[in-house]
Amino acid sequence: MTDEVLICTVEMGVAVLTLNRPDKLNAISPELGHAYDECMVRLASDPGVRAIVITGAGKGFCGGADAGRLATLARDGGASLASAAASPYERLTSAPAHLRQRYQVAAAVPQPVIAAVNGACVGAGLSLAVSCDVRFASTEAFFATIFAQRGLVAEAGLAWTLPRLVGRGAANDLLLSGRRIDAAAALRMGLVNEVLAPDQLLPHAMAYAHEIASRTSPRSTRVIKAQLRAAETGPLSEAIASAAEALREALGSADFREAVDALRERRPAQFTGD
């Protein structure tokens, strides 16, 4: 196993980010956080990357914030948060400002982001997973907000994002109790899209990502993600009006023309994202 805290590979249009601190359940240390930040910003601007899969090494997806980091914050009362270096996410100028931070960036990047939750998904790790567009889980995965059991609060906008994913009642339960749930319970409440055997999780997530990379228009997925973001806070009338404008633009795009040509010629479309 490499000593790198984050492993990033790109193949056939799909990037795979593996959080690689298996002995710590891939808890976010300053080093891992910085590596993740820089990698996500780089992938966001790479036209060759059409889908992103995030997973963890070993038995954890992400166990939340590193214990050493929490100890530092407890000693200084959170003062070290203010001294953090400027965020690289400011370079994501196409995304809304409130999404330009670590635990929301999966919603900010233009590509579809899939979480392959292989094990413990706790605290900040849960925030990271919730921000992804699609979540697949191993039967060995488990989930917990944990904040209330650590004297903390719902972080990174989770009090907003979690109810919209699982409903207010389930979000209240998870946030107020901090209790742990298994993958089957997560599937029932809509926290994950599908549950798979451990040896099938990553192959399934990769196949799903490759399907997106090979069969969908990067321009379309980029615009659809922006539509979904806007629809979370805007009225239906706004969504309809913006969809009409987006459709007019799509009808003039190279990807639409290519899709029509491919359909007529009975061949796979070769999208460029234009």
JOGIDA-V358755 format. One record per residue. PSI is psi in whole degrees, -180 to 180 (999 if undefined). NEAR is the number of other C-alpha atoms within 8 Angstrom. D_FIRST is the distance of its C-alpha to the first C-alpha in Angstrom with 1 decimal. Layout:
# JOGIDA-V358755
PSI_NEAR_D_FIRST ; PSI_NEAR_D_FIRST
This chain:
# JOGIDA-V358755
136_2_0.0 ; 155_3_3.8 ; -6_4_6.6 ; 140_6_8.6 ; -17_10_10.4 ; 128_11_11.3 ; 126_10_10.1 ; 123_9_13.4 ; 150_7_14.3 ; 126_9_18.0 ; 127_6_19.5 ; 44_6_23.1 ; -1_12_24.0 ; 125_15_21.3 ; 138_14_18.7 ; 120_12_15.8 ; 121_12_14.6 ; 114_11_11.7 ; 124_15_12.1 ; 63_11_8.9 ; 63_10_10.4 ; -30_11_10.0 ; -14_6_11.9 ; 21_8_14.6 ; 32_15_14.9 ; 34_16_13.9 ; 148_13_17.2 ; 107_12_18.4 ; 166_10_18.5 ; -40_7_20.5 ; -46_8_17.5 ; -42_11_15.9 ; -45_10_19.4 ; -43_8_20.2 ; -41_10_17.3 ; -45_10_18.2 ; -53_12_21.8 ; -38_9_21.5 ; -44_9_19.4 ; -40_10_21.9 ; -41_13_24.9 ; -44_8_23.6 ; -35_9_23.1 ; -32_11_26.4 ; 8_6_28.3 ; 110_7_26.6 ; -16_6_29.1 ; -11_5_26.6 ; 118_14_24.6 ; -10_13_26.6 ; 152_15_24.5 ; 133_14_21.5 ; 131_15_19.2 ; 130_12_17.5 ; -179_13_15.2 ; 154_18_12.8 ; 149_13_9.5 ; -139_7_10.5 ; 3_10_14.2 ; 149_16_15.4 ; -64_17_16.4 ; 119_17_17.6 ; 15_17_19.4 ; -156_13_21.7 ; 145_12_22.2 ; 139_11_20.4 ; -37_7_22.7 ; -39_7_23.0 ; -42_10_24.1 ; -39_9_26.6 ; -40_8_28.0 ; -44_10_28.6 ; -36_12_30.4 ; -38_8_32.4 ; -41_7_33.6 ; 8_8_34.7 ; 24_6_35.9 ; 3_10_33.7 ; -31_8_35.1 ; -17_9_31.6 ; -41_7_31.3 ; -21_6_34.2 ; 7_6_32.7 ; 151_6_29.6 ; 159_4_29.3 ; 139_4_30.9 ; 133_7_29.0 ; -14_8_27.7 ; -14_11_28.9 ; -16_8_32.4 ; -12_6_31.6 ; 68_11_31.7 ; -17_7_35.4 ; -11_4_35.9 ; 151_9_34.7 ; 146_8_36.9 ; -36_7_36.5 ; -14_5_35.6 ; -3_10_32.5 ; 64_13_31.1 ; 163_9_28.8 ; -48_10_25.3 ; 10_10_26.0 ; -4_13_28.5 ; -26_13_27.0 ; -30_11_25.9 ; -20_13_29.6 ; -34_11_30.4 ; 151_12_28.4 ; -24_10_30.5 ; 150_12_28.0 ; 137_12_27.6 ; 127_13_24.6 ; 127_15_23.2 ; 125_14_21.3 ; 93_16_19.3 ; 104_16_19.6 ; -13_15_17.3 ; -139_14_18.3 ; 128_14_19.9 ; 94_17_21.6 ; 143_14_23.7 ; -123_13_25.8 ; -28_14_24.5 ; -36_14_21.9 ; -40_14_24.9 ; -43_13_26.6 ; -46_12_23.7 ; -42_11_23.9 ; -32_12_27.7 ; -15_12_27.8 ; 160_13_26.1 ; -35_11_28.5 ; 143_9_27.4 ; 124_15_25.3 ; 146_15_24.0 ; 148_17_22.9 ; 154_15_21.5 ; -18_11_24.0 ; -1_11_21.7 ; 152_14_21.8 ; 160_12_24.2 ; 142_13_25.8 ; 141_13_27.8 ; -39_15_29.3 ; -16_13_29.5 ; -47_12_31.3 ; -24_13_34.6 ; -3_8_33.1 ; 10_6_31.7 ; 21_6_35.0 ; -171_7_33.7 ; 173_6_34.9 ; 114_11_33.8 ; 163_8_31.6 ; 34_8_30.9 ; 14_7_33.9 ; -27_9_32.7 ; -18_10_36.4 ; -47_7_37.3 ; -40_10_34.4 ; -45_12_34.0 ; -32_13_37.7 ; -18_8_37.8 ; -44_9_34.9 ; -4_11_36.0 ; 155_9_39.5 ; -41_9_41.1 ; -47_7_41.6 ; -38_10_38.0 ; -42_12_36.7 ; -46_9_39.3 ; -53_9_38.0 ; -40_12_34.3 ; -41_13_35.0 ; -33_7_37.8 ; -30_9_36.4 ; 12_13_32.7 ; 161_8_32.4 ; 136_10_29.4 ; 154_9_29.8 ; 179_11_28.0 ; -36_15_27.1 ; -43_8_30.5 ; -38_8_32.3 ; -37_12_30.3 ; -43_12_31.4 ; -37_7_35.0 ; -1_9_35.3 ; 11_9_33.7 ; -34_11_30.6 ; 158_13_28.5 ; -29_10_29.7 ; 150_8_28.3 ; 134_13_26.5 ; 161_10_24.5 ; 149_9_22.9 ; -41_9_19.2 ; -8_6_18.4 ; -12_8_20.8 ; -60_15_19.8 ; -42_8_17.4 ; -38_8_19.4 ; -46_8_22.5 ; -40_13_21.5 ; -43_10_20.4 ; -41_8_23.8 ; -46_8_25.6 ; -40_13_24.2 ; -33_12_24.9 ; -44_9_28.4 ; -47_10_29.0 ; -35_14_27.7 ; -21_7_29.9 ; -11_8_32.9 ; 156_10_33.7 ; 125_10_35.1 ; -32_12_33.0 ; -43_9_36.3 ; -46_10_37.1 ; -36_12_33.9 ; -47_10_34.2 ; -41_10_37.8 ; -41_8_37.3 ; -41_11_34.7 ; -39_8_37.2 ; -44_10_39.9 ; -40_8_38.0 ; -48_9_37.4 ; -36_9_41.1 ; -19_10_42.3 ; -28_6_40.8 ; -15_6_43.4 ; 164_8_46.2 ; 165_7_49.1 ; -41_7_49.4 ; -38_6_52.1 ; -41_8_49.6 ; -40_12_47.0 ; -44_8_49.7 ; -45_8_51.0 ; -32_8_47.6 ; -38_9_46.7 ; -42_8_49.9 ; -43_8_49.1 ; -36_9_45.5 ; -42_8_46.9 ; -42_8_49.4 ; -40_8_46.7 ; -37_9_44.6 ; -21_8_47.6 ; 6_8_47.8 ; 156_9_44.1 ; -35_9_42.8 ; -38_12_40.4 ; -44_10_43.3 ; -40_10_45.3 ; -40_11_42.5 ; -42_11_42.2 ; -44_8_45.9 ; -43_9_45.9 ; -39_11_43.1 ; -44_10_44.9 ; -36_6_48.1 ; 1_6_46.5 ; 55_6_44.5 ; 162_6_41.1 ; 142_7_37.8 ; 146_10_38.1 ; 86_6_36.3 ; 145_11_35.9 ; -14_8_35.4 ; 6_10_35.5 ; 999_7_38.9
